[in-house]
């Protein structure tokens, strides 16, 4: 079975919603890349990302912050691409949108963006658990 971009992003959303990186681990490419418009340096490996992501999830859990990762669609070049709409402290307090790239049946890249504005995404009400 082929990994679709929507399936890969669903795994990311599930990991955020459950504060557990397990759904992502088996689908990440060894040379996986992660960038965030709020962080200066791009992460360029699977292992480095997982180390970063585990610490991030632990910090969210420890702070008792509420994070919501919702499946969505982002308009791009006259079509809609899957994305994850991220909110914090409430489902309507949108903080970013996550875009991705799948290559060779693995998740190759995730980009956490504050621009384009997360409110420009079409929201689905689907919060994977």
Backbone as JSON Lines, residues from 0, in Angstrom:
{"i":0,"aa":"X","n":[0.83,-1.17,0.0],"ca":[0.0,0.0,0.0],"c":[0.88,1.25,0.0]}
{"i":1,"aa":"X","n":[0.54,2.23,-0.82],"ca":[1.31,3.46,-0.93],"c":[0.94,4.45,0.17]}
{"i":2,"aa":"X","n":[1.94,5.13,0.69],"ca":[1.72,6.17,1.68],"c":[1.3,7.43,0.94]}
{"i":3,"aa":"X","n":[0.14,7.95,1.26],"ca":[-0.32,9.2,0.66],"c":[0.07,10.36,1.58]}
{"i":4,"aa":"X","n":[0.07,11.54,1.01],"ca":[0.35,12.73,1.81],"c":[-0.69,12.88,2.91]}
{"i":5,"aa":"X","n":[-1.94,12.62,2.6],"ca":[-2.98,12.72,3.62],"c":[-2.74,11.73,4.76]}
{"i":6,"aa":"X","n":[-2.35,10.5,4.44],"ca":[-2.06,9.5,5.48],"c":[-0.88,9.95,6.35]}
{"i":7,"aa":"X","n":[0.15,10.49,5.72],"ca":[1.33,10.94,6.45],"c":[0.98,12.1,7.38]}
{"i":8,"aa":"X","n":[0.22,13.05,6.87],"ca":[-0.18,14.18,7.71],"c":[-1.13,13.75,8.82]}
{"i":9,"aa":"X","n":[-1.96,12.76,8.55],"ca":[-2.85,12.2,9.57],"c":[-2.01,11.6,10.71]}
{"i":10,"aa":"X","n":[-0.91,10.92,10.38],"ca":[-0.02,10.36,11.4],"c":[0.59,11.47,12.25]}
{"i":11,"aa":"X","n":[0.98,12.58,11.61],"ca":[1.52,13.71,12.35],"c":[0.46,14.3,13.29]}
{"i":12,"aa":"X","n":[-0.75,14.49,12.76],"ca":[-1.84,15.04,13.59],"c":[-2.13,14.12,14.77]}
{"i":13,"aa":"X","n":[-2.15,12.82,14.52],"ca":[-2.39,11.86,15.61],"c":[-1.3,11.95,16.66]}
{"i":14,"aa":"X","n":[-0.05,12.08,16.22],"ca":[1.07,12.21,17.16],"c":[0.9,13.46,18.03]}
{"i":15,"aa":"X","n":[0.5,14.57,17.43],"ca":[0.28,15.79,18.21],"c":[-0.91,15.66,19.15]}
{"i":16,"aa":"X","n":[-1.99,15.11,18.66],"ca":[-3.21,15.0,19.47],"c":[-3.07,14.04,20.63]}
{"i":17,"aa":"X","n":[-2.21,13.04,20.48],"ca":[-2.03,12.05,21.55],"c":[-0.73,12.28,22.34]}
{"i":18,"aa":"X","n":[0.06,13.27,21.89],"ca":[1.37,13.56,22.49],"c":[2.27,12.32,22.49]}
{"i":19,"aa":"X","n":[2.2,11.58,21.38],"ca":[2.96,10.33,21.24],"c":[3.53,10.26,19.82]}
{"i":20,"aa":"X","n":[4.86,10.21,19.66],"ca":[5.46,10.21,18.33],"c":[5.31,8.89,17.56]}
{"i":21,"aa":"X","n":[4.79,7.85,18.2],"ca":[4.75,6.52,17.59],"c":[4.11,6.46,16.2]}
{"i":22,"aa":"X","n":[3.02,7.18,15.93],"ca":[2.43,7.09,14.58],"c":[3.36,7.57,13.46]}
{"i":23,"aa":"X","n":[4.29,8.45,13.81],"ca":[5.21,9.0,12.8],"c":[6.45,8.15,12.57]}
{"i":24,"aa":"X","n":[6.92,7.5,13.61],"ca":[8.22,6.83,13.56],"c":[8.41,5.9,12.35]}
{"i":25,"aa":"X","n":[7.46,5.02,12.03],"ca":[7.72,4.07,10.94],"c":[7.65,4.68,9.54]}
{"i":26,"aa":"X","n":[7.13,5.91,9.4],"ca":[6.98,6.45,8.04],"c":[7.99,7.54,7.7]}
{"i":27,"aa":"X","n":[8.83,7.94,8.65],"ca":[9.79,9.01,8.38],"c":[10.97,8.5,7.56]}
{"i":28,"aa":"X","n":[11.34,9.25,6.54],"ca":[12.53,8.95,5.75],"c":[13.77,9.2,6.61]}
{"i":29,"aa":"X","n":[14.83,8.48,6.36],"ca":[16.08,8.66,7.1],"c":[16.57,10.09,6.95]}
{"i":30,"aa":"X","n":[16.44,10.65,5.76],"ca":[16.87,12.03,5.5],"c":[15.7,13.01,5.58]}
{"i":31,"aa":"X","n":[14.79,12.74,6.49],"ca":[13.62,13.58,6.72],"c":[14.04,15.01,7.06]}
{"i":32,"aa":"X","n":[13.27,15.99,6.58],"ca":[13.52,17.4,6.87],"c":[12.3,18.01,7.56]}
{"i":33,"aa":"X","n":[12.56,18.86,8.55],"ca":[11.51,19.58,9.24],"c":[11.93,21.05,9.33]}
{"i":34,"aa":"X","n":[11.03,21.92,8.91],"ca":[11.3,23.34,9.07],"c":[10.1,24.0,9.72]}
{"i":35,"aa":"X","n":[10.37,25.09,10.39],"ca":[9.33,25.89,11.02],"c":[9.67,27.35,10.79]}
{"i":36,"aa":"X","n":[8.69,28.14,10.43],"ca":[8.92,29.58,10.25],"c":[9.19,30.27,11.58]}
{"i":37,"aa":"X","n":[9.03,29.53,12.69],"ca":[9.29,30.1,14.01],"c":[10.62,29.62,14.6]}
{"i":38,"aa":"X","n":[11.35,28.76,13.86],"ca":[12.63,28.24,14.32],"c":[13.66,28.52,13.23]}
{"i":39,"aa":"X","n":[14.83,28.97,13.62],"ca":[15.83,29.42,12.65],"c":[16.41,28.28,11.81]}
{"i":40,"aa":"X","n":[16.76,27.17,12.42],"ca":[17.49,26.12,11.71],"c":[16.6,24.94,11.35]}
{"i":41,"aa":"X","n":[16.74,24.46,10.12],"ca":[15.99,23.3,9.65],"c":[16.61,22.02,10.2]}
{"i":42,"aa":"X","n":[15.76,21.07,10.55],"ca":[16.2,19.75,10.99],"c":[16.33,18.88,9.74]}
{"i":43,"aa":"X","n":[17.42,18.12,9.64],"ca":[17.7,17.41,8.39],"c":[17.9,15.9,8.55]}
{"i":44,"aa":"X","n":[17.39,15.34,9.62],"ca":[17.46,13.89,9.75],"c":[16.3,13.37,10.6]}
{"i":45,"aa":"X","n":[15.94,12.14,10.35],"ca":[14.86,11.47,11.08],"c":[15.14,11.44,12.58]}
{"i":46,"aa":"X","n":[16.35,10.99,12.95],"ca":[16.68,10.84,14.37],"c":[16.7,12.18,15.1]}
{"i":47,"aa":"X","n":[17.24,13.21,14.47],"ca":[17.27,14.54,15.08],"c":[15.85,15.07,15.26]}
{"i":48,"aa":"X","n":[15.0,14.86,14.26],"ca":[13.62,15.29,14.38],"c":[12.91,14.56,15.52]}
{"i":49,"aa":"X","n":[13.08,13.24,15.58],"ca":[12.39,12.49,16.64],"c":[12.86,12.93,18.03]}
{"i":50,"aa":"X","n":[14.14,13.22,18.18],"ca":[14.64,13.73,19.47],"c":[13.96,15.07,19.79]}
{"i":51,"aa":"X","n":[13.9,15.96,18.82],"ca":[13.26,17.27,18.98],"c":[11.76,17.11,19.28]}
{"i":52,"aa":"X","n":[11.09,16.26,18.52],"ca":[9.64,16.1,18.64],"c":[9.26,15.48,19.98]}
{"i":53,"aa":"X","n":[10.03,14.51,20.44],"ca":[9.75,13.91,21.76],"c":[9.83,14.96,22.87]}
{"i":54,"aa":"X","n":[10.88,15.79,22.83],"ca":[11.04,16.84,23.83],"c":[9.89,17.84,23.74]}
{"i":55,"aa":"X","n":[9.5,18.19,22.52],"ca":[8.38,19.13,22.32],"c":[7.08,18.56,22.89]}
{"i":56,"aa":"X","n":[6.8,17.3,22.62],"ca":[5.58,16.67,23.13],"c":[5.6,16.59,24.65]}
{"i":57,"aa":"X","n":[6.76,16.27,25.22],"ca":[6.88,16.22,26.68],"c":[6.65,17.6,27.29]}
{"i":58,"aa":"X","n":[7.17,18.64,26.65],"ca":[6.98,20.01,27.15],"c":[5.5,20.41,27.1]}
{"i":59,"aa":"X","n":[4.81,20.03,26.04],"ca":[3.38,20.32,25.94],"c":[2.63,19.62,27.07]}
{"i":60,"aa":"X","n":[2.95,18.34,27.27],"ca":[2.28,17.57,28.32],"c":[2.56,18.16,29.7]}
{"i":61,"aa":"X","n":[3.82,18.49,29.95],"ca":[4.21,19.02,31.26],"c":[3.54,20.36,31.55]}
{"i":62,"aa":"X","n":[3.4,21.2,30.51],"ca":[2.81,22.52,30.7],"c":[1.28,22.48,30.77]}
{"i":63,"aa":"X","n":[0.74,21.3,30.47],"ca":[-0.72,21.11,30.43],"c":[-1.39,22.02,29.39]}
{"i":64,"aa":"X","n":[-0.62,22.42,28.39],"ca":[-1.17,23.19,27.27],"c":[-2.05,22.25,26.44]}
{"i":65,"aa":"X","n":[-3.04,22.79,25.8],"ca":[-3.91,21.99,24.95],"c":[-3.56,22.29,23.5]}
{"i":66,"aa":"X","n":[-3.26,21.24,22.73],"ca":[-2.95,21.38,21.32],"c":[-3.98,20.59,20.52]}
{"i":67,"aa":"X","n":[-4.42,21.17,19.43],"ca":[-5.39,20.52,18.55],"c":[-4.81,20.47,17.14]}
{"i":68,"aa":"X","n":[-4.73,19.27,16.58],"ca":[-4.23,19.08,15.22],"c":[-5.38,18.55,14.38]}
{"i":69,"aa":"X","n":[-5.85,19.37,13.46],"ca":[-7.04,19.08,12.65],"c":[-6.65,18.89,11.19]}
{"i":70,"aa":"X","n":[-7.2,17.89,10.56],"ca":[-6.97,17.7,9.13],"c":[-7.66,18.83,8.37]}
{"i":71,"aa":"X","n":[-6.99,19.29,7.32],"ca":[-7.54,20.37,6.52],"c":[-7.06,20.29,5.09]}
{"i":72,"aa":"X","n":[-7.45,21.28,4.33],"ca":[-7.02,21.41,2.93],"c":[-6.57,22.84,2.73]}
{"i":73,"aa":"X","n":[-5.44,22.99,2.03],"ca":[-4.89,24.32,1.77],"c":[-4.92,24.58,0.28]}
{"i":74,"aa":"X","n":[-5.5,25.72,-0.13],"ca":[-5.51,26.03,-1.56],"c":[-4.1,26.27,-2.08]}
{"i":75,"aa":"X","n":[-3.76,25.61,-3.17],"ca":[-2.44,25.76,-3.76],"c":[-2.54,25.57,-5.27]}
{"i":76,"aa":"X","n":[-2.21,26.61,-6.01],"ca":[-2.21,26.53,-7.48],"c":[-3.49,25.93,-8.03]}
{"i":77,"aa":"X","n":[-4.63,26.47,-7.62],"ca":[-5.95,26.1,-8.14],"c":[-6.38,24.69,-7.78]}
{"i":78,"aa":"X","n":[-5.81,24.11,-6.75],"ca":[-6.25,22.81,-6.23],"c":[-6.07,22.87,-4.71]}
{"i":79,"aa":"X","n":[-6.56,21.85,-4.03],"ca":[-6.44,21.8,-2.58],"c":[-5.53,20.66,-2.17]}
{"i":80,"aa":"X","n":[-4.54,20.97,-1.34],"ca":[-3.6,19.98,-0.84],"c":[-3.91,19.71,0.64]}
{"i":81,"aa":"X","n":[-3.7,18.46,1.09],"ca":[-3.92,18.16,2.51],"c":[-2.94,18.95,3.39]}
{"i":82,"aa":"X","n":[-3.4,19.27,4.57],"ca":[-2.56,19.94,5.56],"c":[-3.07,19.59,6.95]}
{"i":83,"aa":"X","n":[-2.34,20.01,7.96],"ca":[-2.79,19.91,9.35],"c":[-2.89,21.33,9.88]}
{"i":84,"aa":"X","n":[-4.04,21.67,10.4],"ca":[-4.26,22.98,11.0],"c":[-4.04,22.82,12.51]}
{"i":85,"aa":"X","n":[-3.12,23.6,13.06],"ca":[-2.75,23.46,14.47],"c":[-3.31,24.64,15.26]}
{"i":86,"aa":"X","n":[-3.96,24.31,16.38],"ca":[-4.5,25.32,17.29],"c":[-3.99,25.02,18.7]}
{"i":87,"aa":"X","n":[-3.99,26.05,19.52],"ca":[-3.53,25.87,20.89],"c":[-4.47,26.61,21.84]}
{"i":88,"aa":"X","n":[-4.76,25.99,22.97],"ca":[-5.62,26.56,24.01],"c":[-7.08,26.68,23.58]}
{"i":89,"aa":"X","n":[-7.44,26.13,22.45],"ca":[-8.81,26.18,21.95],"c":[-8.79,25.9,20.46]}
{"i":90,"aa":"X","n":[-9.8,25.22,19.98],"ca":[-9.82,24.79,18.58],"c":[-9.86,25.93,17.58]}
{"i":91,"aa":"X","n":[-10.26,27.11,18.01],"ca":[-10.31,28.25,17.1],"c":[-9.14,29.22,17.27]}
{"i":92,"aa":"X","n":[-8.2,28.9,18.14],"ca":[-7.0,29.73,18.31],"c":[-5.89,29.15,17.42]}
{"i":93,"aa":"X","n":[-6.02,29.4,16.13],"ca":[-5.12,28.8,15.14],"c":[-3.73,29.41,15.24]}
{"i":94,"aa":"X","n":[-2.71,28.54,15.26],"ca":[-1.33,29.02,15.38],"c":[-0.47,28.66,14.17]}
{"i":95,"aa":"X","n":[-0.9,27.73,13.35],"ca":[-0.09,27.37,12.2],"c":[-0.74,26.29,11.36]}
{"i":96,"aa":"X","n":[-0.1,26.04,10.24],"ca":[-0.53,24.98,9.34],"c":[0.71,24.16,8.98]}
{"i":97,"aa":"X","n":[0.54,22.85,8.9],"ca":[1.65,21.97,8.57],"c":[1.42,21.38,7.19]}
{"i":98,"aa":"X","n":[2.42,21.57,6.34],"ca":[2.4,21.03,4.99],"c":[3.44,19.92,4.93]}
{"i":99,"aa":"X","n":[3.3,19.01,3.99],"ca":[4.24,17.89,3.94],"c":[4.57,17.46,2.54]}
{"i":100,"aa":"X","n":[5.48,16.5,2.48],"ca":[5.91,15.92,1.2],"c":[6.22,14.44,1.43]}
{"i":101,"aa":"X","n":[5.66,13.61,0.57],"ca":[5.92,12.17,0.61],"c":[6.74,11.81,-0.62]}
{"i":102,"aa":"X","n":[7.74,10.97,-0.41],"ca":[8.59,10.52,-1.5],"c":[9.01,9.08,-1.23]}
{"i":103,"aa":"X","n":[8.94,8.23,-2.23],"ca":[9.35,6.83,-2.1],"c":[8.66,6.14,-0.93]}
{"i":104,"aa":"X","n":[7.36,6.43,-0.77],"ca":[6.54,5.78,0.24],"c":[6.96,6.11,1.68]}
{"i":105,"aa":"X","n":[7.61,7.27,1.86],"ca":[8.01,7.73,3.19],"c":[7.72,9.23,3.31]}
{"i":106,"aa":"X","n":[7.52,9.68,4.53],"ca":[7.36,11.1,4.78],"c":[8.73,11.75,4.7]}
{"i":107,"aa":"X","n":[8.9,12.6,3.73],"ca":[10.19,13.21,3.44],"c":[10.37,14.57,4.12]}
{"i":108,"aa":"X","n":[9.26,15.29,4.32],"ca":[9.38,16.66,4.81],"c":[8.09,17.13,5.47]}
{"i":109,"aa":"X","n":[8.23,17.93,6.52],"ca":[7.13,18.67,7.13],"c":[7.56,20.12,7.29]}
{"i":110,"aa":"X","n":[6.65,21.03,7.02],"ca":[6.91,22.46,7.18],"c":[5.8,23.06,8.04]}
{"i":111,"aa":"X","n":[6.17,23.61,9.19],"ca":[5.23,24.3,10.06],"c":[5.23,25.76,9.66]}
{"i":112,"aa":"X","n":[4.08,26.25,9.2],"ca":[4.0,27.59,8.63],"c":[3.01,28.47,9.4]}
{"i":113,"aa":"X","n":[3.4,29.72,9.59],"ca":[2.44,30.7,10.09],"c":[1.92,31.54,8.92]}
{"i":114,"aa":"X","n":[2.61,31.48,7.79],"ca":[2.16,32.07,6.53],"c":[2.36,31.01,5.46]}
{"i":115,"aa":"X","n":[1.35,30.59,4.75],"ca":[0.05,31.23,4.68],"c":[-0.71,31.11,6.0]}
{"i":116,"aa":"X","n":[-1.59,32.05,6.21],"ca":[-2.37,32.12,7.43],"c":[-3.19,30.84,7.61]}
{"i":117,"aa":"X","n":[-3.15,30.24,8.8],"ca":[-3.91,29.0,9.01],"c":[-5.41,29.16,8.77]}
{"i":118,"aa":"X","n":[-5.92,30.36,8.91],"ca":[-7.35,30.56,8.67],"c":[-7.71,30.45,7.19]}
{"i":119,"aa":"X","n":[-6.7,30.41,6.31],"ca":[-6.98,30.24,4.88],"c":[-7.19,28.77,4.51]}
{"i":120,"aa":"X","n":[-6.94,27.88,5.44],"ca":[-7.17,26.44,5.2],"c":[-8.65,26.12,5.35]}
{"i":121,"aa":"X","n":[-9.09,25.12,4.61],"ca":[-10.43,24.59,4.79],"c":[-10.36,23.57,5.91]}
{"i":122,"aa":"X","n":[-11.08,23.8,6.98],"ca":[-11.05,22.91,8.14],"c":[-12.09,21.83,8.0]}
{"i":123,"aa":"X","n":[-11.8,20.64,8.56],"ca":[-12.68,19.49,8.39],"c":[-13.38,19.05,9.67]}
{"i":124,"aa":"X","n":[-12.86,19.48,10.83],"ca":[-13.41,18.98,12.09],"c":[-12.9,17.6,12.45]}
{"i":125,"aa":"X","n":[-11.93,17.09,11.7],"ca":[-11.36,15.77,11.9],"c":[-10.04,15.91,12.68]}
{"i":126,"aa":"X","n":[-10.06,15.46,13.94],"ca":[-8.91,15.52,14.83],"c":[-8.45,14.09,15.1]}
{"i":127,"aa":"X","n":[-7.51,13.55,14.31],"ca":[-7.1,12.13,14.45],"c":[-6.6,11.8,15.85]}
{"i":128,"aa":"X","n":[-7.03,10.65,16.35],"ca":[-6.6,10.16,17.68],"c":[-5.99,8.8,17.56]}
